Amino acid sequence: MEREGRLPQWLRRRSRSVGGGAAEAARVREDLLLASAAAGFPMAPAAHPEGYGCSCDRIGCPTPGRHPVSFAWQSQASTDPEQIRRWARNRPDANFVTATGLGHDVLDVPHAAGREALERLEGEGVEVGPVAVSGTDRMLFFAATRGTPEDEDEWWPCELDCHPETMDEHPGLRWHCRGSYVLLPPSRILADGVMDVAWVRAPERPLPDPLTLLEALTDACAAHVVTDGAEDATAWPVR
């Protein structure tokens, strides 16, 4: 089984060089963003932690550093490398979000459940796509999208769908589909954090069908809820 810390050579080499100064750290950040763009993850600039709050101008921002800068983030999201270089260089402190439901979805689970599911999936020989950690709380499984059918009338929501405004209602599995987003590596959640959102399985991996991951993720979430004694939580979110 592939160990969680085993990343592609380019990522390991660059990650070790983060301490080499601000210029090198900026190059590492830009390379990571470009790798995500090359993988087909459309992205847009997001706010970043600032002191004990957020870089946005909202007083008492409830999600500091975790939301897009622009209300037009869905139309703004891009995989164009030149645009991403401009954003990265003009906004050196910015986090980035990736818009889901365009070319990919994200299955977002508690960290402990995600680690357990990842071990199970790889032990069973299931092809796992890109995977990231979001702080110490969540793990993000990137998968092919079901949100853009050829016939718009065939698109349907389900109780698993998670949008940014409903995330607190989904303590177990969150399925980020059309109209949602997640933070993209390398993003910071805490002001003093370094790459709080980071890849554990690199972005160039092929995207799996989300249904091939779903059973292991929901089983792990259910076990996680029982272990934590959170009787009021649910591994399979309902509205």
N, C-alpha and C positions, 0 to 999 in steps of 0.2 A: 504494500500500500504506500502511496506517495505521502511523504510527511508534509505537514501543514506549512512548515517553514521553507519548503523547497520551491523557490521561485526561479523564473528564467534567468540566465546568466546576466543579461543586461540589467535586470532589476536589482539583483543582489549586488552587482558591482557598483551601481550608482547609489544604492541605499547606504553602502558603507562609506560613501564619500560625502554624506550630508554635512558632516562636521568640518568640511574643508573650507568653509567660508560662505558668505552670503551669495556670492556670484555662483558658486558651485551648487548651493542649495536651490537657487532659482533655476538652474539648468536641469537639475533633477526633477523639480516640480513641473517644468515645461515638458520634459521628456515623458513623464507619467501621464500628463494630460493628452499629449499627442498620441501616446499608445492607446488610450481609451478612445480617442477620435478615430484612429485607424481601425479599431475594433467595431466601429459603427455606433458608438454611444453619443448621441447628440447632447451637448452640454451648454450651460449658460452660467454666467457669473452669479455668485451667491454672496450673502453677507458673511462676515467673519467675527469671531469673538473679539471683544475689545474691553479690556479691564474686566469688570464683573458683569458686563452687558454685551450689547450687540453693536456692530458698526452702523446699523441702520438708524434712522432718526425717530423710530417709534419708542416712546417712553415705556419702559417695562416690557420690552419685547418678550413674548412668551417662548420663542424658539430662537434664542440668540445664536447667530452663525449657521443656522440650519435652513434658511429660506432664500429664494432668489432675490436678486437686487431689483429686477424689473417685473412689473405686473405682466409684461408681454413675454415672459420667459419661454412659453411654449413655442411661439413663432420665432423667437430669438435663438433658440437652441440650434447648435451647429456642430458639424464634424469637420468643417473646413479648417485645415491646419494653419493657414495664414490668419484667419480670424482668431483662432485659439491662441496663436503666438501673440497677437496684439492684445487680447484680453489679459493673458498671463503677464505680459511686460508692463501694461498700463495699470494693472490691478495686482501688485505684488503680494498683497495680503489676502486677496479674495479666496473664498472657497468656491467650489463649482458644484452645481447639481446636474444630474443627467435626467432628461425627460423620458419617462417610461411610456410604453404603449405605442411608440413609433416604430422602433426596430427591435426592442427588447422589453421584457418585463423584469421585475425584481421580486423575489420571494424573501421577505424580511422576517427573521425569527429571533427570539432571545439567544444570546451568545452561547450559553451552555447547551441549549437544544440544537443550535446550528452545528456546534462542534461534534456532538454525538451523531447527528444525521450525516455529516460529512464523512465521518469514519465508517458508518454503516454503508453509505452509498459506494465509497471507494472500495470497501471490503467486498462488496457484491459485484464489483466490476462495472458499476454504472458510470457512464461518462458525465462527469460534473464539469460545468462550465466555469466562468469567472466567479470568484467568491471574494468578498471583502468583509472586513470587520469594521463596525462603526462604534468606536470607543470600546468600552468593556461590556456594553449592554446588548448589542445587536450584531447579527451576522446576515449578510446580504448575498443571496444566490441569484445570479443573473441568468435569465433564460429567454428563449424565443418568445415573442409576443403573440397574444391571441386578440389583440386590440385593434387590428387594422384589416378587417375582412374586405374582400373585393366588393361585396355588396354591403353597403352601409346598413341596410335593414337587418342584416344578419348579426350585427354587433349586439351583444347583450351583456349587461352587467351581472354580477353575482355577488353573493354575500361575502365573498373573500376579497372583493375589491377594496383597496385602501387608498384614500386620497389624503393629501396633507392635513386637511382640517379634521379628519376622522381618526388620526393615528392614535390618539389617547384611548379610543374605544376598542383598539385591537391589541391587547397585551400579548397575544400569542402570535399566530401567523398573520402577516400583512402581505397582501398581494398588490404590488404597485403596478397598475395597468395604465390605460389611457387617462390623461389628466393629472397624473401624479408625478412625483420625482423622488430621488434619493440623493444624498451627498455622494460625491464621486472622489475617490482617492486622487491626490493627497489633500484632504481637508482637515481642518482643526475644529474641534468641538469646544475645547477649553483654551483660554487665552495663552496659557503656557504649554499647551500640548504640541507635540510634534507628530504629524501624520496620524492623528487620532482615527482617521478613516483610511485604511490601507488594504492593499491586495494581499490575500493569502493564496489565491489561485489566480494566475495572471489574466489580463483582459483579452489576450489574443486567442484564448481557448474557444472552440466552437460552442455556440449557445445550444443547450439541450432543450428538449420539449419540457415545459414546466411540469407536465403530468408525470414524467419519469422521476421527479424529485418529490412530488407532493406527499406520497404515502410516508416516506422516511421523515419528512419535515413535520407532518402533522402528528405522527407517532411520538417523535422526540419532544414536540411542544406539549403534548398531553402528559408525557412522563415528567417534563420539567415543571408543569403546574402542580402535579401531585407531590413532587419532591420538595418544592418550595412551600407547600401548604397553602397555596393561593386559591382557596375554594371559590372565591368570587371572580376569578379570572377564567378565561376560556381559550383553549388552544385553537379552536376553530371559530373564528370571530363571527358574531351575529350582530345585526343592527338593532 
